[in-house]
Amino acid sequence: MDYLSRFVRDPHVCGGQPVIRGTRVPLRTILASLAEGATIGEVLADFPTVRDEDVRAAIAFAAAAATR
C-alpha cells in the first residue's frame, strides 16, 4: 500500500501537521481515535471526509513507524 500518498503537509493547513489528503483531518487525530478504541466505522462516521482507505493507510503508517 502506498500509504504516504494519502497524507500531505501544508504549512497553511492545520499548522503544517500531516493531514489526510483533501481534508483538514490530522493523521494524529485518526490514530488517536483508533488508539482510544474507535472502530474504522466509527472514525468514518466522525470524519465524513475521510475514506476507509485513508484510515487503513494511517494504520499502515503507524505499523511501519513502529518498526523503525
C-alpha positions as a LaTeX table, in Angstrom:
\begin{tabular}{lrrr}
\hline
Residue & $x$ (\AA) & $y$ (\AA) & $z$ (\AA) \\
\hline
Met1 & 0.00 & 0.00 & 0.00 \\
Asp2 & 1.31 & 3.43 & $-0.94$ \\
Tyr3 & 0.06 & 4.94 & 2.29 \\
Leu4 & 2.26 & 8.04 & 2.14 \\
Ser5 & 0.35 & 9.32 & $-0.90$ \\
Arg6 & $-2.73$ & 9.57 & 1.35 \\
Phe7 & $-1.15$ & 12.25 & 3.57 \\
Val8 & 0.03 & 15.78 & 2.92 \\
Arg9 & 1.78 & 18.53 & 4.87 \\
Asp10 & 0.95 & 22.13 & 4.07 \\
Pro11 & 2.07 & 24.97 & 6.32 \\
His12 & $-1.28$ & 26.67 & 5.63 \\
Val13 & $-3.37$ & 23.68 & 6.75 \\
Cys14 & $-3.53$ & 22.67 & 10.42 \\
Gly15 & $-0.20$ & 24.33 & 11.16 \\
Gly16 & 1.71 & 22.01 & 8.84 \\
Gln17 & 0.66 & 18.80 & 10.59 \\
Pro18 & 0.24 & 15.80 & 8.29 \\
Val19 & $-3.41$ & 15.57 & 7.27 \\
Ile20 & $-5.44$ & 13.18 & 5.17 \\
Arg21 & $-5.08$ & 14.46 & 1.60 \\
Gly22 & $-8.06$ & 16.55 & 0.54 \\
Thr23 & $-9.23$ & 17.11 & 4.13 \\
Arg24 & $-8.29$ & 19.08 & 7.20 \\
Val25 & $-8.25$ & 15.94 & 9.37 \\
Pro26 & $-4.84$ & 15.43 & 11.01 \\
Leu27 & $-3.26$ & 11.99 & 10.83 \\
Arg28 & $-2.70$ & 12.09 & 14.59 \\
Thr29 & $-6.45$ & 12.59 & 15.16 \\
Ile30 & $-7.23$ & 9.41 & 13.23 \\
Leu31 & $-4.56$ & 7.46 & 15.10 \\
Ala32 & $-5.69$ & 8.84 & 18.47 \\
Ser33 & $-9.28$ & 7.82 & 17.75 \\
Leu34 & $-8.17$ & 4.30 & 16.90 \\
Ala35 & $-5.92$ & 4.15 & 19.98 \\
Glu36 & $-8.90$ & 5.11 & 22.15 \\
Gly37 & $-10.79$ & 2.11 & 20.80 \\
Ala38 & $-12.81$ & 3.56 & 17.93 \\
Thr39 & $-13.54$ & 1.20 & 15.08 \\
Ile40 & $-12.84$ & 2.16 & 11.49 \\
Gly41 & $-16.58$ & 2.59 & 11.03 \\
Glu42 & $-16.76$ & 4.98 & 13.97 \\
Val43 & $-13.85$ & 7.00 & 12.63 \\
Leu44 & $-15.56$ & 7.23 & 9.24 \\
Ala45 & $-18.79$ & 8.36 & 10.91 \\
Asp46 & $-16.95$ & 11.00 & 12.95 \\
Phe47 & $-14.98$ & 12.30 & 9.95 \\
Pro48 & $-17.17$ & 12.05 & 6.83 \\
Thr49 & $-14.46$ & 13.48 & 4.54 \\
Val50 & $-12.17$ & 10.53 & 5.40 \\
Arg51 & $-12.38$ & 7.29 & 3.42 \\
Asp52 & $-11.82$ & 3.72 & 4.54 \\
Glu53 & $-8.55$ & 3.61 & 2.58 \\
Asp54 & $-7.34$ & 6.69 & 4.46 \\
Val55 & $-7.86$ & 5.05 & 7.84 \\
Arg56 & $-6.15$ & 1.88 & 6.68 \\
Ala57 & $-3.25$ & 3.99 & 5.40 \\
Ala58 & $-2.97$ & 5.63 & 8.81 \\
Ile59 & $-2.77$ & 2.19 & 10.42 \\
Ala60 & $-0.14$ & 1.05 & 7.90 \\
Phe61 & 1.87 & 4.21 & 8.56 \\
Ala62 & 1.79 & 3.63 & 12.32 \\
Ala63 & 2.83 & $-0.01$ & 11.87 \\
Ala64 & 5.74 & 0.98 & 9.64 \\
Ala65 & 6.82 & 3.72 & 12.05 \\
Ala66 & 6.82 & 1.25 & 14.92 \\
Thr67 & 9.43 & $-0.90$ & 13.19 \\
Arg68 & 11.96 & 1.91 & 12.86 \\
\hline
\end{tabular}
